[in-house]
């Protein structure tokens, strides 16, 4: 069973989209709202979705003799979720810049986002999560460089525990993150530290352990 292209379905989509847009535009002529058919557009979308979903189910039943809800919802998620996330991320800055407080509440409900989170994003002009930097940080200079490049927090594991003096290295790296933009202080912090974690030359790493070759 092959589902062929149906131009009339695209025509119905255009009518539905137009009805919804005109409804939300709230165009008034002589004090009266002219376009009130927004819900008709939504109903048309439901009809189209019902037709297409039924066609997909029938095609799978005819082709394989069975139907998998798991695969069905997996395909729907792969198709819908990227577009949904894209629209949410694109609309959020415009909502933050242009919506009034009362409208912002409605916007938070429409994307199922906590109002407190959106308020904080609006106040600080960024997502309230730290930009972590990790991997290969072994000296105070490394930590300072990552902070200067824009990191907001540093995660260090082997760089501390594989150094000659883990306790002193840990203290020095914490201080370097605090005073990352103060060369004199960084120089004092780095003075008299014992040997840092030894690095591994890329040529010595087995091919199956290289990051680009791991996984699937």
N, C-alpha and C positions, 0 to 999 in steps of 0.2 A: 504494500500500500504506500503510494508515494503522495506526499502533500505538495501540490503545485502552488506556484505563486498566484495569489488572488488579489488583483488590483482593486477590486471593490472593497476589500477589507482595509487596505490603506486609505481608500476614500472615506470609509466610516471612521477610521482613526482621525483623519483630518477634521471631520465634522465634530467628533467628540472633543478633540483638543481645542478647536475654535470655540465651542460652546463653553468649555471650562474657563478659557482665557477671558472671553467677553464677560462672563458672569463675575469673575474676580476683579475685572477692570472697573466694575460698578459705574458704567457709563450712564449718565442721566440726560434726558432730553425733556425740557419743559418741566423739570422737577420730578420726573418719573424715571425709575430705573428701567431701561429698555430691554436689556437681556437678562432673563431670569431662568435660563435653561441650563445652568451649570450641572444640576443633578442628572439631567438627561444625558449629558456627555459622559458622566461617570457610569450611568446605566449601560450606555453603548459599549464602554470599555469592558464591563462585566460580561456582556453578551459575546463580544469578540474573544475574550479570554476563555469563556466556557467552550466556545466552538473549537478554538485551537488546542486547548488542553484535552478535550474529548478526542480530537483527531490524533494527538500524540499517543494517548492511551490505546486507541484502536490500532494504530500502526504497530505499536509494540506487541500487542496481543496477536495480531495477524502474523507478524514476523517471527516472534520467538515462542508464541503459545503461552506466555505468562506475562505478568506485570509486576514491576518492583517499585514499591513506594519509595524505598531508599534511593534508588537511582533517579527516580522522578524528582524528588525534592532536592537531590544533589545538583541536578541540572538547573532547576529553578533558582537555587541559591547562587550558583556560578553566574547565571545570567542577570539576576536582579540585584544582588548585593553590591557588586562593583559600581553599578550606576547609582544606586541609592547612596553609597558612601561618597561618591564624587559630588552628587548634588548637595549633600549635607555640608561637605567641606567647602564647596564653592559659595553656598548661600550664607554660611556662618559669618564671614567677614562683612558682607553687605548688611546682614541683620545687626551686627555689632555697631556698624557705623551709622545706620540710617533709621533703625526702628526706635520708637518711643518705648518707655519702660513697660507700659501695658501691652504693647504689641510684642515686645520681647518675651513676655510670659507666654503668649500664644505660640510664638515661634518655638520656644523650648518644648512645649507640649507636642508640637507637630513633628519634632524629630526625636521625641522620647529622651531628651537630655535633661538632667537635673538643673533646675533654675539656679541653684547656688553655684554650680560649676560654670554656667554661662555668665553669671554676674562676675565671677572671678576672672574669667577670660577677658571680659569687657573692661575690667578695671586695670589689669596688668598687661593687656595687649599681647598675651601669649598663653599657650597651654600651661597649666600649673603642674608640669612634670619636669624633672631635671633631665638635662641632656648628659647622659652618662658617657664616659670614655673609659675603655678598658683594653688591656692586652699590650704587653711589651713595655709597660711603664716600670722602670727599674731605678731611676734616680730622681732627685728633686728637680733637676733640669727638665726631665721628661714630663713630670707632673705640671710644672710651670708652663711648658710649651703647650700642653693640651688645654690648659685653662685659657691661655692667650688666644688659642684657635677657636674658642667659643664653648668649650665644655663647661658644664656647671657643677659637675661632681666627678670624682675619679674613683675607679675601683681597681685596687691593686692586691694581687694574691701572691703569685710566684715571685714578683719583683721584691717583695719583702722577705718571704720565707726562704728563698734561695740565695739571699745575700749573706755576706760573712757575719753581719751583726743585725739580725732582723729587728730588734727593738729600736736601735738608733735609726735604722733606715725608715721604719714606720713613722717615727716622730718627725724625721726630716721631711718626708713626703707630705705629711699632714700640714706642717708649717709652710712648705712650698706652695701648697694649694691655697693657703690663707694669704700668703704674701707673694703671689705669683707675679705681680707687676712691680716688684721692688728689687732691682738688681743687687743692691748692697745687702739687703736681708738674705736674698737667695745665696749670695756668695758666702755669708756667714753660716747659713744652714748647711751648705755643701762641704764646708771645711772639716777635715779630719774624719770624714766618713770612711768606713772600711769598704772593701771591694764589693761592688754591686753584683747582682745576678749575672751570670755569664750567658751571653746570647748564643744562638745556634745559627751558623751560616746556612743560608737557604740551600746551598749545594749539598749539605750533609743531611737534609731531611729526606727520608724515603718518599718515593713518589706517592704511595698509597696513604701517606700521612699529610700530604699537602691539602690545604683547605679546599681548593677548587676540584679535587678529585674525590673528596669524601661525600658521603650521602648517596644519592641516586640520580 
